[in-house]
Amino acid sequence: MSAHTPGPYELQGDGAIVAQLGSKRTGVMLVTAPLTSALVPLTPEAVEANAHLLTAAPLMLSALEETLEYFDGTSFCACRGKCGCIVGSVRNAVKAAKGGAQ
């Protein structure tokens, strides 16, 4: 099990991101504050774009992990991503998403 909340995440109208933890009967909701920044002025369009990206992150991580499983199970890349091909980039993205060095 990964340390992050697996999602799915849902973007609310106010910019908050919500994820269900556990079942609807026994679970709780994870809610983030609307995505604004006091340090860097963000346009409403940038706030919405950031929220959509964060909302899609669990789905993207899952897709990348499935892609690695495919790469590892076929002869798509005999170098295992050490030659600078796309497999190395996918592996680095998954590692970064899980808190590892890129």
MIFI-179666 format. One record per residue: residue number from 0; x, y, z of N, C-alpha, C in turn; residue in three letters. Coordinates in pm, whole numbers, always signed. Layout:
! MIFI-179666
+-----+--------+--------+--------+--------+---------+--------+--------+--------+--------+-----+
:   k :  neast : nnorth :    nup : caeast : canorth :   caup :  ceast : cnorth :    cup :   r :
+-----+--------+--------+--------+--------+---------+--------+--------+--------+--------+-----+
: NUM :      X :      Y :      Z :      X :       Y :      Z :      X :      Y :      Z : ALA :
...
+-----+--------+--------+--------+--------+---------+--------+--------+--------+--------+-----+
END
This chain:
! MIFI-179666
+-----+--------+--------+--------+--------+---------+--------+--------+--------+--------+-----+
:   k :  neast : nnorth :    nup : caeast : canorth :   caup :  ceast : cnorth :    cup :   r :
+-----+--------+--------+--------+--------+---------+--------+--------+--------+--------+-----+
:   0 :    +85 :   -119 :     +0 :     +0 :      +0 :     +0 :    +89 :   +124 :     +0 : MET :
:   1 :    +53 :   +216 :    -79 :   +127 :    +341 :    -89 :    +92 :   +432 :    +29 : SER :
:   2 :   +181 :   +524 :    +62 :   +158 :    +614 :   +174 :    +60 :   +725 :   +140 : ALA :
:   3 :    +39 :   +752 :    +12 :    -53 :    +860 :    -25 :   -198 :   +810 :    -22 : HIS :
:   4 :   -290 :   +903 :    -18 :   -431 :    +869 :    -27 :   -459 :   +830 :   -171 : THR :
:   5 :   -505 :   +707 :   -195 :   -513 :    +657 :   -332 :   -618 :   +723 :   -420 : PRO :
:   6 :   -713 :   +792 :   -363 :   -816 :    +853 :   -445 :   -929 :   +755 :   -470 : GLY :
:   7 :  -1020 :   +783 :   -559 :  -1013 :    +898 :   -649 :  -1035 :  +1029 :   -576 : PRO :
:   8 :   -976 :  +1133 :   -628 :   -994 :   +1267 :   -575 :  -1102 :  +1336 :   -655 : TYR :
:   9 :  -1172 :  +1427 :   -592 :  -1276 :   +1502 :   -661 :  -1253 :  +1651 :   -638 : GLU :
:  10 :  -1253 :  +1727 :   -744 :  -1238 :   +1872 :   -736 :  -1374 :  +1933 :   -710 : LEU :
:  11 :  -1387 :  +2008 :   -601 :  -1512 :   +2075 :   -566 :  -1516 :  +2211 :   -634 : GLN :
:  12 :  -1633 :  +2270 :   -638 :  -1651 :   +2399 :   -703 :  -1571 :  +2512 :   -640 : GLY :
:  13 :  -1538 :  +2500 :   -510 :  -1463 :   +2606 :   -443 :  -1312 :  +2587 :   -453 : ASP :
:  14 :  -1269 :  +2484 :   -528 :  -1126 :   +2458 :   -543 :  -1071 :  +2357 :   -444 : GLY :
:  15 :  -1152 :  +2313 :   -349 :  -1108 :   +2211 :   -254 :  -1101 :  +2076 :   -324 : ALA :
:  16 :  -1010 :  +1991 :   -278 :   -997 :   +1856 :   -331 :  -1039 :  +1760 :   -221 : ILE :
:  17 :  -1128 :  +1667 :   -253 :  -1184 :   +1575 :   -155 :  -1153 :  +1432 :   -199 : VAL :
:  18 :  -1116 :  +1346 :   -100 :  -1094 :   +1204 :   -126 :  -1164 :  +1124 :    -17 : ALA :
:  19 :  -1227 :  +1016 :    -55 :  -1293 :    +926 :    +40 :  -1189 :   +831 :    +98 : GLN :
:  20 :  -1183 :   +821 :   +230 :  -1094 :    +728 :   +297 :  -1180 :   +619 :   +359 : LEU :
:  21 :  -1163 :   +496 :   +318 :  -1245 :    +388 :   +369 :  -1379 :   +385 :   +296 : GLY :
:  22 :  -1472 :   +308 :   +349 :  -1603 :    +297 :   +285 :  -1687 :   +419 :   +319 : SER :
:  23 :  -1795 :   +438 :   +245 :  -1883 :    +551 :   +273 :  -1947 :   +537 :   +410 : LYS :
:  24 :  -1963 :   +415 :   +456 :  -2027 :    +392 :   +585 :  -1930 :   +415 :   +701 : ARG :
:  25 :  -1804 :   +370 :   +686 :  -1710 :    +378 :   +797 :  -1596 :   +475 :   +774 : THR :
:  26 :  -1585 :   +528 :   +653 :  -1470 :    +611 :   +620 :  -1488 :   +756 :   +659 : GLY :
:  27 :  -1383 :   +830 :   +636 :  -1383 :    +974 :   +659 :  -1343 :  +1041 :   +529 : VAL :
:  28 :  -1361 :  +1169 :   +521 :  -1325 :   +1244 :   +401 :  -1198 :  +1323 :   +427 : MET :
:  29 :  -1109 :  +1325 :   +328 :   -991 :   +1409 :   +332 :  -1023 :  +1531 :   +247 : LEU :
:  30 :  -1009 :  +1648 :   +304 :  -1041 :   +1770 :   +231 :   -922 :  +1863 :   +240 : VAL :
:  31 :   -879 :  +1914 :   +127 :   -772 :   +2014 :   +126 :   -835 :  +2151 :   +116 : THR :
:  32 :   -760 :  +2252 :   +155 :   -807 :   +2389 :   +140 :   -802 :  +2426 :     -7 : ALA :
:  33 :   -879 :  +2524 :    -49 :   -867 :   +2570 :   -186 :   -723 :  +2607 :   -217 : PRO :
:  34 :   -683 :  +2581 :   -339 :   -543 :   +2596 :   -379 :   -510 :  +2741 :   -411 : LEU :
:  35 :   -473 :  +2815 :   -310 :   -429 :   +2953 :   -328 :   -293 :  +2967 :   -264 : THR :
:  36 :   -226 :  +3075 :   -293 :    -94 :   +3096 :   -238 :    -79 :  +3241 :   -193 : SER :
:  37 :    -30 :  +3258 :    -72 :     -5 :   +3393 :    -22 :   +130 :  +3444 :    -71 : ALA :
:  38 :   +218 :  +3351 :   -113 :   +353 :   +3389 :   -154 :   +361 :  +3428 :   -301 : LEU :
:  39 :   +286 :  +3359 :   -384 :   +290 :   +3384 :   -528 :   +148 :  +3412 :   -575 : VAL :
:  40 :   +125 :  +3527 :   -635 :    -11 :   +3553 :   -683 :    -45 :  +3459 :   -798 : PRO :
:  41 :   -156 :  +3387 :   -785 :   -200 :   +3294 :   -889 :   -330 :  +3343 :   -949 : LEU :
:  42 :   -341 :  +3327 :  -1080 :   -466 :   +3361 :  -1146 :   -568 :  +3252 :  -1115 : THR :
:  43 :   -695 :  +3281 :  -1126 :   -796 :   +3176 :  -1107 :   -775 :  +3058 :  -1202 : PRO :
:  44 :   -727 :  +3087 :  -1323 :   -701 :   +2980 :  -1419 :   -587 :  +2890 :  -1372 : GLU :
:  45 :   -484 :  +2949 :  -1312 :   -372 :   +2870 :  -1262 :   -414 :  +2785 :  -1142 : ALA :
:  46 :   -496 :  +2842 :  -1055 :   -547 :   +2766 :   -939 :   -628 :  +2646 :   -988 : VAL :
:  47 :   -714 :  +2668 :  -1086 :   -796 :   +2558 :  -1138 :   -710 :  +2453 :  -1208 : GLU :
:  48 :   -613 :  +2496 :  -1286 :   -524 :   +2401 :  -1354 :   -446 :  +2317 :  -1254 : ALA :
:  49 :   -395 :  +2381 :  -1148 :   -323 :   +2308 :  -1044 :   -414 :  +2207 :   -975 : ASN :
:  50 :   -536 :  +2247 :   -948 :   -631 :   +2157 :   -882 :   -662 :  +2037 :   -969 : ALA :
:  51 :   -680 :  +2058 :  -1099 :   -706 :   +1945 :  -1189 :   -586 :  +1850 :  -1193 : HIS :
:  52 :   -466 :  +1905 :  -1196 :   -346 :   +1820 :  -1198 :   -335 :  +1738 :  -1070 : LEU :
:  53 :   -356 :  +1801 :   -955 :   -350 :   +1729 :   -828 :   -461 :  +1624 :   -818 : LEU :
:  54 :   -577 :  +1655 :   -869 :   -688 :   +1561 :   -866 :   -658 :  +1437 :   -950 : THR :
:  55 :   -588 :  +1454 :  -1060 :   -556 :   +1344 :  -1150 :   -433 :  +1265 :  -1107 : ALA :
:  56 :   -357 :  +1315 :  -1010 :   -229 :   +1253 :   -973 :   -240 :  +1105 :   -936 : ALA :
:  57 :   -334 :  +1061 :   -853 :   -341 :    +917 :   -822 :   -366 :   +831 :   -946 : PRO :
:  58 :   -450 :   +879 :  -1037 :   -478 :    +806 :  -1159 :   -353 :   +798 :  -1247 : LEU :
:  59 :   -280 :   +909 :  -1256 :   -157 :    +910 :  -1337 :    -52 :   +817 :  -1277 : MET :
:  60 :    -37 :   +817 :  -1145 :    +60 :    +728 :  -1081 :    +24 :   +583 :  -1108 : LEU :
:  61 :   -102 :   +549 :  -1096 :   -146 :    +413 :  -1123 :   -116 :   +373 :  -1267 : SER :
:  62 :   -142 :   +462 :  -1361 :   -115 :    +433 :  -1502 :    +34 :   +413 :  -1526 : ALA :
:  63 :   +117 :   +495 :  -1463 :   +262 :    +479 :  -1479 :   +310 :   +347 :  -1418 : LEU :
:  64 :   +255 :   +309 :  -1303 :   +292 :    +183 :  -1241 :   +252 :    +64 :  -1330 : GLU :
:  65 :   +134 :    +71 :  -1389 :    +90 :     -35 :  -1481 :   +179 :    -39 :  -1605 : GLU :
:  66 :   +222 :    +78 :  -1653 :   +312 :     +84 :  -1767 :   +444 :    +16 :  -1735 : THR :
:  67 :   +497 :    +42 :  -1614 :   +623 :     -23 :  -1574 :   +606 :   -175 :  -1566 : LEU :
:  68 :   +493 :   -220 :  -1514 :   +467 :    -364 :  -1508 :   +471 :   -423 :  -1649 : GLU :
:  69 :   +412 :   -353 :  -1745 :   +413 :    -399 :  -1883 :   +557 :   -401 :  -1937 : TYR :
:  70 :   +628 :   -290 :  -1918 :   +767 :    -284 :  -1966 :   +850 :   -397 :  -1907 : PHE :
:  71 :   +835 :   -420 :  -1778 :   +914 :    -523 :  -1709 :   +874 :   -664 :  -1752 : ASP :
:  72 :   +750 :   -683 :  -1797 :   +703 :    -815 :  -1836 :   +722 :   -848 :  -1982 : GLY :
:  73 :   +773 :   -753 :  -2059 :   +795 :    -777 :  -2202 :   +940 :   -745 :  -2234 : THR :
:  74 :   +976 :   -761 :  -2359 :  +1111 :    -726 :  -2401 :  +1113 :   -586 :  -2462 : SER :
:  75 :  +1020 :   -502 :  -2420 :  +1011 :    -366 :  -2473 :  +1142 :   -292 :  -2456 : PHE :
:  76 :  +1203 :   -309 :  -2341 :  +1326 :    -236 :  -2311 :  +1422 :   -329 :  -2239 : CYS :
:  77 :  +1519 :   -380 :  -2311 :  +1615 :    -474 :  -2251 :  +1711 :   -405 :  -2154 : ALA :
:  78 :  +1727 :   -275 :  -2167 :  +1821 :    -202 :  -2081 :  +1762 :   -168 :  -1945 : CYS :
:  79 :  +1632 :   -192 :  -1927 :  +1562 :    -159 :  -1802 :  +1563 :     -9 :  -1773 : ARG :
:  80 :  +1569 :    +72 :  -1879 :  +1559 :    +216 :  -1864 :  +1689 :   +287 :  -1832 : GLY :
:  81 :  +1799 :   +217 :  -1841 :  +1928 :    +278 :  -1808 :  +1996 :   +342 :  -1929 : LYS :
:  82 :  +1932 :   +337 :  -2044 :  +1992 :    +393 :  -2165 :  +1939 :   +532 :  -2199 : CYS :
:  83 :  +1854 :   +586 :  -2115 :  +1796 :    +717 :  -2143 :  +1664 :   +709 :  -2218 : GLY :
:  84 :  +1609 :   +590 :  -2232 :  +1481 :    +575 :  -2302 :  +1364 :   +609 :  -2209 : CYS :
:  85 :  +1245 :   +596 :  -2261 :  +1124 :    +634 :  -2189 :  +1104 :   +553 :  -2060 : ILE :
:  86 :  +1154 :   +431 :  -2055 :  +1137 :    +348 :  -1935 :  +1203 :   +414 :  -1815 : VAL :
:  87 :  +1321 :   +470 :  -1834 :  +1390 :    +540 :  -1726 :  +1311 :   +661 :  -1678 : GLY :
:  88 :  +1250 :   +734 :  -1771 :  +1170 :    +850 :  -1735 :  +1047 :   +810 :  -1655 : SER :
:  89 :   +981 :   +701 :  -1697 :   +864 :    +653 :  -1625 :   +904 :   +607 :  -1486 : VAL :
:  90 :  +1014 :   +532 :  -1477 :  +1062 :    +483 :  -1348 :  +1094 :   +600 :  -1254 : ARG :
:  91 :  +1159 :   +704 :  -1306 :  +1193 :    +821 :  -1225 :  +1067 :   +897 :  -1179 : ASN :
:  92 :   +966 :   +906 :  -1265 :   +843 :    +974 :  -1228 :   +771 :   +899 :  -1115 : ALA :
:  93 :   +766 :   +767 :  -1123 :   +702 :    +688 :  -1018 :   +780 :   +703 :   -888 : VAL :
:  94 :   +911 :   +696 :   -897 :   +995 :    +711 :   -777 :   +974 :   +848 :   -712 : LYS :
:  95 :   +970 :   +953 :   -793 :   +949 :   +1089 :   -740 :   +810 :  +1102 :   -675 : ALA :
:  96 :   +709 :  +1041 :   -735 :   +574 :   +1049 :   -680 :   +564 :   +978 :   -545 : ALA :
:  97 :   +652 :   +884 :   -522 :   +652 :    +809 :   -396 :   +753 :   +865 :   -297 : LYS :
:  98 :   +811 :   +982 :   -329 :   +900 :   +1049 :   -235 :  +1047 :  +1018 :   -253 : GLY :
:  99 :  +1082 :   +943 :   -357 :  +1222 :    +911 :   -383 :  +1288 :  +1015 :   -469 : GLY :
: 100 :  +1419 :  +1004 :   -480 :  +1495 :   +1097 :   -564 :  +1464 :  +1070 :   -710 : ALA :
: 101 :  +1466 :  +1176 :   -789 :  +1441 :   +1162 :   -933 :  +1567 :  +1118 :  -1004 : GLN :
+-----+--------+--------+--------+--------+---------+--------+--------+--------+--------+-----+
END
